[in-house]
């Protein structure tokens, strides 16, 4: 988690369109989700490969193929998505600079390197808090925030947009 990449942001935006997936909603292809977000399709396809490997989305191949969430949105945390896309990199990598102080003249005293570096300790605490916050938010909670903010009909408009893509898409019957 050295740096949360734009891939995480794109993945989250794309996944929000899958939150209300059910049998009525058409599957969304990586190409459709990329077009919907205005990002390159090959980039989204790579993200969804990682999300599928992490068990966040399930893919169906073929003419009617596409993606759905592999489990309920309330069980998929933001942290799950960050780790699927970016891995489990630490926020801070201590370089043990404390042992290189010129005052030690090449003979670092034991007290200077004993235990966890004070700076690293703060960074470990910060990382734990960041991970806790990301773990406490789910796709369902993000979708609820979007729904609260979006005008009425936005979800139906996205549904219709995805439904119109591809020759094998179904039509919307109710919502």
N, C-alpha and C positions, 0 to 999 in steps of 0.2 A: 504494500500500500504506500510505497514511496510517493506515488503520485496517482491519483485516480484519473484514469484516462478518459478521453472523449468517447471511447468505445463503451464505457459504462453508461455514460449519458445517453448515447444512441440506443443502447440495449434497453435501458429503462423506458425511454420514450416509445420504442417499438412494442415492448412487452405490455405497456398500458393499453394498447389496442387489442390485446388478447385476454384481458382480465374478464370480460363478459362472455368469453367463449362458451358456447354450448352447442348442442346438436343443430340448432337452427342457424347459428352463425357460420359462414363459410370459413374454411381454413385460410390463413393468410400466408402467402409465400414471402420469402426473404425479399424478392424483387418488389412485391407490392408494398411491403413495409418500408423498404428503402425509398420507393417513390413517394409514399405517403409522407415520409420525413425529409425528403429532399437530400438524401445521402447516397453514395455509390452502392449499388446492389451487391457487388463482390465483398464490400466491407461488411455489410449487414449479414451476408451469408457466412462469413468467417465468425462473426459474433454469435450467430445462431448455432453454428457447429459447436462452439464452446458451451453455449447454454444447453444444448442437447446432451452433450457429454456430462454436464453437471446435473442432469435430470430435472432441469427447469422447464424445458419445452420438449414436446414430443413431435416428431415429424412423420408425415404420411407422404409417401412418394406417389408419383403418377400424375395424370392429368388433373385430378381433383386434389392433389397433394398440397401440403403446406404445413403450417405449425399451429399448435395449440399449447396451452400451458400443460405441463405434465402433472401438476398438482394444484390444489386450491390456492388462489392468490393470497389468501390469509396465511398460508404456510411458507411463502417465498419471501424471505427478507431481502432488504436492500444489500445487506452483507453477503447473502448467498450470491447475488448477481455480481457484486464487486469481485468476489473471490473467483467466480466462474470466468469472468472476463480478464481480470488483472492478476489472478493468483493470490497467494497469501504472503506477499512481500511485506517486510516490516516498514513501518512509517519512518524509522530512523535507523541508520546503521552506524554504530559507534566506531570510529576510526582509532580509538584509544590514543588520541592526541595528548592526553594528560601525561603520558610517559615520555613525551618528546620535549618537555619544557627545557629551555636553555639553562635555566638555573640549576638543573640537575647535573649538568656537565657530563652527560652520557652515563651517569650512574643513578638511575631512577630509584628513589627510596621506596620501600614497601608500602608506606602509608599512602603514597600518591596513587597507587594502582590497586589497593585493597578494596574488595567489594565492587559493587556496581558503580560506575561513574555517576556522579550526581546529575550531570546533564542527561545521560542515558536514562536514569531513573525517571526524570520528568517526562522524557519522550515516551517511555514505556507506559506511564500513567495516561498520557494524552492518547496514545494509540488504543489503550483499553477502553477509554471513554468514547472515542470515535467508533470503535467496533460495537460497543454497547448501543450507541445511538442508531447505527445502521442496522443492527440486529433487531431493534425495537420497531422499526418501520417495515411494512410489508407492501407488496404490490397492491393489496386490497386497500391499505390505508392511503397510499399514494393516489390510487384511482378515486378514492372518496374525496381527496383534496382537489383533484382536477374537476370532479363532478360538481363540487361546491362552487368552484370558480367559473366553470364554463357556462355558457348560456344554455337554456333549455333546447334540446334537440341536437346538441353537439354529438352525443354518443350515437344517436340514430343516423346522423350524417356520416360519421366514420363507418358505421355498419354498412350503410348503403354504398359508400365509396368502395369498400372492400368487396361487397357483393357484386359490384359491376365489373370487377377485374376477372379476366380469363373466361373462356368459353364454358367452363363447367361449373361456374358459380351459381349458387341458388339465389332465389329472390326472397326478399324479406316479406314475411307474412304478418307478423305482429311484433310489437315491442312496447 
